[in-house]
Amino acid sequence: MKAHNLPATAEEILWHESPNICQPHCLKLPEFLASIELNSPSSPIWQADWPLLVFLEESCLKSMEKHAANDILREQAGILCGHAYVDGGQLYVNITAALPVDTVSDSAHFAFHETSWQAIWNRLDDNSTILGWYHTHPGMGVFLSATDLRTQKLHFSLPWQIAIVIDPVSGQSGVFAGSEGQRVGGDQVYLYYRKQ
């Protein structure tokens, strides 16, 4: 985004960061729950010490797993889109899209390249927000490395922005949130289907 409609030159790109560009919308959790069908036996109940609930559409998980299985010798990555909500003091996110990204990668690292983001912008739904990212750790387990933590802190630092790590070899996955990449407990992550 160019500020003040000044032309950008090859040596200079002007950037204007707007405050409060992405804020959670107010939506009562029971109202949201009425619009989905949980793929788990328990209903979400939250505790005061749970900073975030994560609702992940089943098709997003399948998309990430398929992408992760494409090449288990190299890290794969993508962007997570959806909506952030707040009910009183409880934050929750609804992940509705997992968009695989073409990256430059090897067995332990990946990097988005210049055309990665253009492809994401072209596929992004006007009603969705980028809420995080996912990537694989083939055969290495589920954690955020020092590089992952730096990425989370620099680009996905809001309390409702998440990282999902998948180990396609072990079949394990984990969710991490906020600038410190805090692990989100399994009892705070819910798979769901959209109601027909």
Backbone as CSV, one residue per row, in Angstrom:
resi,resn,N_x,N_y,N_z,CA_x,CA_y,CA_z,C_x,C_y,C_z
1,MET,0.859,-1.169,0.000,0.000,0.000,0.000,0.898,1.223,0.000
2,LYS,0.651,2.138,-0.888,1.436,3.369,-0.931,0.702,4.454,-0.154
3,ALA,1.435,5.174,0.643,0.839,6.259,1.409,0.797,7.535,0.575
4,HIS,-0.209,8.321,0.756,-0.326,9.654,0.171,-0.303,9.656,-1.359
5,ASN,-0.590,8.550,-1.991,-0.639,8.451,-3.451,0.627,8.941,-4.142
6,LEU,1.755,8.818,-3.473,3.024,9.179,-4.089,3.525,7.998,-4.904
7,PRO,4.109,8.245,-6.065,4.611,7.122,-6.852,5.819,6.491,-6.160
8,ALA,5.845,5.153,-6.149,6.987,4.441,-5.574,8.009,4.212,-6.666
9,THR,9.245,4.386,-6.315,10.314,4.124,-7.268,10.959,2.796,-6.915
10,ALA,11.853,2.341,-7.743,12.540,1.085,-7.492,13.340,1.153,-6.198
11,GLU,13.812,2.324,-5.807,14.616,2.462,-4.600,13.766,2.706,-3.363
12,GLU,12.491,3.070,-3.550,11.697,3.484,-2.411,10.283,2.931,-2.519
13,ILE,9.879,2.223,-1.479,8.490,1.789,-1.385,7.945,2.394,-0.104
14,LEU,6.876,3.143,-0.215,6.266,3.767,0.948,5.192,2.843,1.497
15,TRP,5.182,2.675,2.798,4.237,1.777,3.445,3.537,2.544,4.549
16,HIS,2.233,2.400,4.628,1.470,3.037,5.700,0.703,1.947,6.429
17,GLU,1.040,1.736,7.676,0.371,0.716,8.489,-0.806,1.369,9.196
18,SER,-1.983,0.855,8.953,-3.177,1.387,9.604,-3.396,0.673,10.931
19,PRO,-3.707,1.410,11.986,-3.988,0.753,13.265,-5.326,0.018,13.191
20,ASN,-5.432,-1.028,13.980,-6.686,-1.779,14.119,-7.215,-2.316,12.792
21,ILE,-6.322,-2.740,11.939,-6.760,-3.276,10.656,-7.511,-4.585,10.836
22,CYS,-7.093,-5.379,11.777,-7.738,-6.658,12.038,-8.070,-6.739,13.519
23,GLN,-9.314,-6.619,13.834,-9.778,-6.763,15.203,-10.858,-7.832,15.221
24,PRO,-10.924,-8.620,16.281,-11.987,-9.629,16.360,-13.365,-8.975,16.373
25,HIS,-14.294,-9.624,15.688,-15.687,-9.176,15.694,-16.370,-9.739,16.928
26,CYS,-17.312,-8.996,17.475,-18.085,-9.486,18.609,-19.117,-10.486,18.104
27,LEU,-19.055,-11.697,18.615,-20.030,-12.745,18.281,-20.080,-13.704,19.458
28,LYS,-21.263,-13.876,20.012,-21.435,-14.792,21.133,-21.072,-16.205,20.678
29,LEU,-20.298,-16.889,21.513,-19.860,-18.242,21.176,-21.045,-19.179,20.922
30,PRO,-22.113,-19.156,21.732,-23.259,-20.037,21.437,-23.883,-19.773,20.063
31,GLU,-23.881,-18.522,19.637,-24.412,-18.181,18.304,-23.538,-18.797,17.215
32,PHE,-22.218,-18.699,17.376,-21.303,-19.329,16.417,-21.492,-20.845,16.416
33,LEU,-21.571,-21.444,17.612,-21.709,-22.897,17.711,-22.989,-23.405,17.056
34,ALA,-24.033,-22.575,17.053,-25.291,-22.964,16.417,-25.151,-23.067,14.896
35,SER,-24.096,-22.453,14.336,-23.923,-22.444,12.873,-23.020,-23.563,12.362
36,ILE,-22.457,-24.363,13.276,-21.532,-25.424,12.874,-21.931,-26.747,13.515
37,GLU,-21.319,-27.820,13.036,-21.493,-29.145,13.630,-20.120,-29.634,14.065
38,LEU,-19.939,-29.738,15.373,-18.641,-30.155,15.901,-18.354,-31.602,15.555
39,ASN,-17.099,-31.870,15.256,-16.637,-33.225,14.960,-15.893,-33.758,16.191
40,SER,-16.454,-33.494,17.364,-15.867,-33.988,18.600,-16.996,-34.220,19.588
41,PRO,-16.793,-35.138,20.527,-17.887,-35.486,21.432,-18.223,-34.414,22.454
42,SER,-17.288,-33.515,22.759,-17.560,-32.528,23.806,-17.820,-31.152,23.217
43,SER,-18.644,-30.408,23.905,-18.897,-29.023,23.525,-17.819,-28.147,24.128
44,PRO,-17.468,-27.063,23.439,-16.440,-26.190,23.986,-16.905,-25.492,25.256
45,ILE,-16.122,-25.615,26.265,-16.319,-24.844,27.482,-14.974,-24.212,27.761
46,TRP,-14.982,-22.976,28.136,-13.696,-22.334,28.314,-13.475,-21.980,29.768
47,GLN,-12.211,-21.846,30.071,-11.796,-21.465,31.406,-11.113,-20.114,31.305
48,ALA,-11.105,-19.395,32.380,-10.556,-18.034,32.378,-9.096,-17.988,31.939
49,ASP,-8.353,-19.078,32.158,-6.934,-19.054,31.806,-6.674,-19.502,30.367
50,TRP,-7.714,-19.776,29.604,-7.560,-20.138,28.199,-7.662,-18.874,27.361
51,PRO,-6.567,-18.420,26.791,-6.633,-17.171,26.041,-7.304,-17.310,24.679
52,LEU,-7.393,-18.537,24.144,-7.877,-18.686,22.771,-8.509,-20.053,22.557
53,LEU,-9.636,-20.062,21.829,-10.237,-21.293,21.311,-10.054,-21.280,19.803
54,VAL,-9.759,-22.436,19.226,-9.534,-22.541,17.785,-10.555,-23.508,17.209
55,PHE,-11.318,-23.040,16.218,-12.263,-23.873,15.491,-11.731,-24.023,14.071
56,LEU,-11.508,-25.262,13.669,-10.877,-25.567,12.394,-11.834,-26.395,11.552
57,GLU,-12.222,-25.846,10.419,-13.110,-26.575,9.523,-12.405,-27.842,9.040
58,GLU,-13.115,-28.961,9.077,-12.549,-30.264,8.721,-11.859,-30.242,7.357
59,SER,-12.440,-29.544,6.387,-11.841,-29.491,5.049,-10.478,-28.802,5.055
60,CYS,-10.259,-27.870,5.990,-8.952,-27.209,6.112,-7.899,-28.194,6.595
61,LEU,-8.263,-29.000,7.586,-7.331,-30.004,8.074,-6.963,-30.976,6.958
62,LYS,-7.953,-31.428,6.216,-7.690,-32.358,5.110,-6.797,-31.713,4.051
63,SER,-7.015,-30.438,3.760,-6.191,-29.719,2.792,-4.741,-29.641,3.266
64,MET,-4.547,-29.321,4.559,-3.188,-29.245,5.098,-2.513,-30.614,5.089
65,GLU,-3.263,-31.651,5.464,-2.693,-33.006,5.484,-2.315,-33.467,4.081
66,LYS,-3.152,-33.161,3.104,-2.852,-33.526,1.711,-1.596,-32.795,1.231
67,HIS,-1.518,-31.506,1.524,-0.354,-30.722,1.139,0.900,-31.264,1.828
68,ALA,0.790,-31.591,3.120,1.932,-32.115,3.875,2.419,-33.443,3.299
69,ALA,1.504,-34.255,2.811,1.860,-35.574,2.277,2.461,-35.511,0.875
70,ASN,2.335,-34.371,0.200,2.876,-34.235,-1.163,4.362,-34.528,-1.230
71,ASP,5.095,-34.091,-0.213,6.542,-34.292,-0.198,6.984,-34.312,1.259
72,ILE,7.180,-35.511,1.808,7.541,-35.610,3.221,9.043,-35.456,3.440
73,LEU,9.784,-35.188,2.381,11.216,-34.959,2.521,11.560,-33.478,2.633
74,ARG,10.572,-32.616,2.343,10.793,-31.164,2.366,9.665,-30.504,3.143
75,GLU,9.992,-29.380,3.782,8.950,-28.635,4.485,7.964,-28.043,3.478
76,GLN,6.696,-28.076,3.853,5.613,-27.471,3.082,5.008,-26.370,3.951
77,ALA,4.352,-25.400,3.322,3.786,-24.296,4.109,2.552,-23.726,3.431
78,GLY,1.788,-22.989,4.212,0.607,-22.329,3.683,0.093,-21.282,4.652
79,ILE,-0.988,-20.648,4.251,-1.596,-19.561,5.006,-2.976,-20.002,5.492
80,LEU,-3.336,-19.592,6.697,-4.640,-19.902,7.296,-5.507,-18.655,7.289
81,CYS,-6.724,-18.811,6.813,-7.651,-17.682,6.712,-8.953,-17.998,7.440
82,GLY,-9.649,-16.965,7.816,-10.934,-17.139,8.477,-11.348,-15.872,9.181
83,HIS,-11.863,-16.039,10.404,-12.405,-14.921,11.159,-12.008,-15.036,12.625
84,ALA,-11.731,-13.901,13.230,-11.448,-13.827,14.661,-12.657,-13.218,15.350
85,TYR,-13.032,-13.785,16.501,-14.198,-13.322,17.245,-13.836,-13.141,18.718
86,VAL,-14.666,-12.390,19.397,-14.553,-12.233,20.835,-15.953,-12.308,21.434
87,ASP,-16.064,-13.036,22.551,-17.304,-13.132,23.316,-16.934,-12.777,24.751
88,GLY,-17.267,-11.561,25.158,-16.793,-11.079,26.454,-15.284,-10.952,26.374
89,GLY,-14.576,-11.660,27.224,-13.121,-11.642,27.179,-12.523,-12.836,26.453
90,GLN,-13.374,-13.738,25.937,-12.885,-14.952,25.296,-12.655,-14.742,23.799
91,LEU,-11.406,-14.908,23.375,-11.082,-14.869,21.953,-11.274,-16.244,21.353
92,TYR,-11.759,-16.276,20.110,-11.784,-17.536,19.371,-11.655,-17.248,17.893
93,VAL,-11.067,-18.204,17.187,-10.882,-18.065,15.748,-11.599,-19.189,15.031
94,ASN,-12.058,-18.869,13.839,-12.720,-19.822,12.959,-11.876,-19.907,11.690
95,ILE,-11.132,-20.996,11.540,-10.273,-21.183,10.370,-11.102,-21.847,9.275
96,THR,-11.318,-21.120,8.190,-12.182,-21.596,7.107,-11.431,-21.951,5.833
97,ALA,-10.147,-21.600,5.752,-9.362,-21.909,4.547,-7.903,-22.123,4.913
98,ALA,-7.323,-23.145,4.322,-5.889,-23.408,4.420,-5.370,-23.369,2.990
99,LEU,-4.603,-22.343,2.684,-4.151,-22.122,1.312,-2.688,-22.538,1.162
100,PRO,-2.432,-23.666,0.480,-1.048,-24.089,0.260,-0.286,-23.029,-0.535
101,VAL,0.989,-22.876,-0.197,1.829,-21.873,-0.849,3.025,-22.580,-1.473
102,ASP,3.372,-22.149,-2.670,4.578,-22.636,-3.328,5.764,-21.950,-2.666
103,THR,6.671,-22.739,-2.095,7.811,-22.181,-1.372,9.113,-22.766,-1.894
104,VAL,10.198,-22.161,-1.493,11.526,-22.713,-1.696,11.835,-23.439,-0.391
105,SER,12.135,-24.755,-0.452,12.286,-25.486,0.794,13.296,-26.619,0.685
106,ASP,13.698,-27.084,1.886,14.493,-28.304,1.987,13.921,-29.082,3.170
107,SER,14.670,-30.020,3.714,14.126,-30.878,4.763,13.866,-30.156,6.082
108,ALA,14.490,-29.024,6.304,14.354,-28.355,7.598,14.032,-26.870,7.513
109,HIS,13.856,-26.325,6.323,13.580,-24.894,6.171,12.680,-24.662,4.961
110,PHE,11.995,-23.549,5.003,11.259,-23.100,3.821,11.279,-21.582,3.805
111,ALA,11.014,-21.033,2.640,10.911,-19.576,2.497,9.851,-19.260,1.465
112,PHE,9.027,-18.289,1.789,8.100,-17.773,0.794,8.932,-16.991,-0.214
113,HIS,8.606,-17.096,-1.489,9.304,-16.283,-2.478,8.354,-15.210,-2.990
114,GLU,8.855,-14.349,-3.847,8.088,-13.153,-4.229,6.727,-13.457,-4.836
115,THR,6.589,-14.561,-5.554,5.283,-14.858,-6.155,4.348,-15.580,-5.191
116,SER,4.881,-16.065,-4.048,4.036,-16.757,-3.068,2.902,-15.861,-2.594
117,TRP,3.247,-14.646,-2.198,2.233,-13.754,-1.643,1.239,-13.288,-2.692
118,GLN,1.691,-13.062,-3.905,0.756,-12.653,-4.957,-0.292,-13.734,-5.187
119,ALA,0.148,-14.978,-5.171,-0.796,-16.093,-5.340,-1.804,-16.129,-4.189
120,ILE,-1.356,-15.859,-2.971,-2.273,-15.830,-1.823,-3.276,-14.694,-1.972
121,TRP,-2.809,-13.493,-2.312,-3.733,-12.353,-2.462,-4.777,-12.652,-3.528
122,ASN,-4.382,-13.332,-4.580,-5.333,-13.663,-5.654,-6.392,-14.664,-5.200
123,ARG,-6.073,-15.509,-4.231,-6.997,-16.548,-3.782,-7.779,-16.163,-2.538
124,LEU,-7.408,-15.071,-1.895,-8.023,-14.691,-0.635,-9.445,-14.192,-0.837
125,ASP,-10.358,-14.740,-0.079,-11.761,-14.342,-0.087,-11.877,-12.947,0.535
126,ASP,-12.696,-12.083,-0.058,-12.860,-10.725,0.452,-13.362,-10.677,1.896
127,ASN,-14.079,-11.717,2.322,-14.641,-11.727,3.670,-13.723,-12.379,4.699
128,SER,-12.589,-12.885,4.272,-11.684,-13.581,5.184,-10.489,-12.712,5.538
129,THR,-9.854,-13.090,6.616,-8.653,-12.427,7.098,-7.564,-13.476,7.242
130,ILE,-6.336,-13.106,6.987,-5.226,-14.018,7.253,-5.057,-14.087,8.764
131,LEU,-5.217,-15.287,9.304,-5.145,-15.490,10.746,-3.912,-16.260,11.179
132,GLY,-3.127,-16.720,10.219,-1.942,-17.462,10.608,-1.330,-18.211,9.449
133,TRP,-0.557,-19.217,9.795,0.194,-19.980,8.814,0.340,-21.410,9.310
134,TYR,0.672,-22.290,8.389,0.971,-23.660,8.776,2.211,-24.101,8.026
135,HIS,2.892,-25.063,8.595,4.033,-25.656,7.912,4.325,-27.028,8.504
136,THR,5.152,-27.768,7.808,5.467,-29.121,8.235,6.868,-29.209,8.824
137,HIS,7.023,-30.199,9.682,8.323,-30.595,10.223,8.449,-32.099,9.961
138,PRO,8.804,-32.486,8.745,8.821,-33.918,8.426,9.807,-34.713,9.288
139,GLY,9.260,-35.591,10.128,10.075,-36.444,10.966,10.778,-35.736,12.112
140,MET,10.460,-34.469,12.371,11.158,-33.706,13.411,10.302,-33.445,14.643
141,GLY,9.012,-33.751,14.597,8.141,-33.482,15.731,7.405,-32.166,15.585
142,VAL,6.613,-31.862,16.601,5.743,-30.686,16.575,6.237,-29.661,17.592
143,PHE,6.776,-28.564,17.086,7.294,-27.483,17.909,7.512,-26.278,16.997
144,LEU,7.761,-25.139,17.579,8.165,-23.968,16.810,9.661,-23.780,17.023
145,SER,10.405,-23.832,15.933,11.853,-23.612,15.999,12.117,-22.132,16.274
146,ALA,13.378,-21.791,16.486,13.741,-20.390,16.697,13.326,-19.543,15.490
147,THR,13.523,-20.071,14.281,13.105,-19.355,13.070,11.587,-19.213,13.022
148,ASP,10.868,-20.287,13.386,9.402,-20.244,13.418,8.916,-19.203,14.424
149,LEU,9.542,-19.174,15.596,9.152,-18.196,16.620,9.377,-16.771,16.130
150,ARG,10.470,-16.552,15.410,10.738,-15.221,14.858,9.661,-14.859,13.832
151,THR,9.290,-15.810,12.974,8.222,-15.571,11.989,6.915,-15.249,12.693
152,GLN,6.585,-16.011,13.727,5.347,-15.783,14.467,5.356,-14.395,15.105
153,LYS,6.449,-14.039,15.726,6.548,-12.742,16.421,6.484,-11.570,15.441
154,LEU,7.141,-11.704,14.285,7.192,-10.605,13.322,5.913,-10.450,12.510
155,HIS,5.261,-11.562,12.165,4.162,-11.490,11.201,2.808,-11.935,11.732
156,PHE,2.777,-12.687,12.825,1.520,-13.242,13.342,1.479,-13.082,14.859
157,SER,1.701,-11.857,15.324,1.913,-11.621,16.750,0.650,-11.319,17.552
158,LEU,-0.472,-11.126,16.900,-1.695,-10.827,17.639,-2.170,-12.078,18.383
159,PRO,-2.854,-11.914,19.501,-3.224,-13.077,20.329,-4.086,-14.106,19.593
160,TRP,-4.782,-13.703,18.540,-5.643,-14.626,17.808,-4.984,-15.144,16.522
161,GLN,-3.739,-14.848,16.302,-3.045,-15.357,15.117,-2.290,-16.625,15.496
162,ILE,-2.413,-17.643,14.645,-1.915,-18.963,15.010,-0.925,-19.522,14.001
163,ALA,-0.197,-20.521,14.468,0.664,-21.342,13.624,0.262,-22.787,13.871
164,ILE,0.125,-23.559,12.815,-0.114,-24.994,12.941,1.110,-25.694,12.383
165,VAL,1.652,-26.623,13.174,2.802,-27.418,12.743,2.347,-28.857,12.597
166,ILE,2.685,-29.447,11.462,2.304,-30.830,11.157,3.566,-31.639,10.906
167,ASP,3.670,-32.783,11.551,4.726,-33.737,11.228,4.060,-34.847,10.425
168,PRO,4.221,-34.837,9.089,3.525,-35.819,8.259,4.055,-37.245,8.425
169,VAL,5.220,-37.388,9.017,5.777,-38.722,9.237,5.103,-39.381,10.440
170,SER,4.985,-38.649,11.554,4.364,-39.203,12.762,2.847,-39.037,12.766
171,GLY,2.340,-38.113,11.939,0.903,-37.839,11.928,0.471,-36.908,13.047
172,GLN,1.404,-36.304,13.753,1.072,-35.389,14.839,0.971,-33.961,14.331
173,SER,0.208,-33.154,15.071,0.110,-31.727,14.754,-0.107,-30.949,16.041
174,GLY,0.158,-29.655,15.977,-0.035,-28.788,17.123,-0.360,-27.376,16.686
175,VAL,-1.015,-26.646,17.568,-1.411,-25.264,17.301,-0.695,-24.366,18.308
176,PHE,-0.191,-23.239,17.810,0.545,-22.272,18.623,-0.051,-20.893,18.348
177,ALA,-0.033,-20.006,19.354,-0.716,-18.720,19.179,0.091,-17.552,19.729
178,GLY,-0.177,-16.381,19.144,0.362,-15.129,19.630,1.838,-14.940,19.378
179,SER,2.340,-13.809,19.851,3.723,-13.425,19.563,4.749,-14.362,20.176
180,GLU,4.401,-15.031,21.261,5.333,-15.949,21.918,5.184,-17.383,21.422
181,GLY,4.217,-17.635,20.539,4.026,-18.985,20.022,3.632,-19.985,21.092
182,GLN,2.746,-19.564,21.994,2.291,-20.444,23.070,1.486,-21.611,22.511
183,ARG,1.756,-22.815,23.000,1.021,-24.000,22.547,-0.424,-23.901,23.013
184,VAL,-1.348,-24.147,22.092,-2.777,-24.162,22.400,-3.123,-25.605,22.737
185,GLY,-3.729,-25.826,23.903,-4.056,-27.181,24.343,-5.052,-27.863,23.424
186,GLY,-4.961,-29.176,23.352,-5.873,-29.955,22.511,-7.328,-29.763,22.858
187,ASP,-7.613,-29.460,24.141,-8.995,-29.232,24.546,-9.483,-27.833,24.182
188,GLN,-8.637,-27.061,23.524,-9.013,-25.728,23.057,-9.112,-25.676,21.534
189,VAL,-8.923,-26.812,20.864,-8.962,-26.892,19.401,-10.093,-27.839,19.009
190,TYR,-10.978,-27.374,18.121,-12.158,-28.148,17.738,-12.265,-28.228,16.219
191,LEU,-12.452,-29.446,15.728,-12.753,-29.653,14.309,-14.257,-29.564,14.132
192,TYR,-14.685,-29.053,12.979,-16.117,-28.953,12.727,-16.412,-29.056,11.243
193,TYR,-17.710,-29.303,10.971,-18.258,-29.265,9.614,-19.222,-28.083,9.561
194,ARG,-19.362,-27.509,8.376,-20.398,-26.488,8.212,-21.742,-27.170,8.152
195,LYS,-22.722,-26.588,8.805,-24.078,-27.128,8.724,-24.622,-26.903,7.335
196,GLN,-25.316,-27.892,6.828,-25.905,-27.807,5.483,-27.169,-26.988,5.484
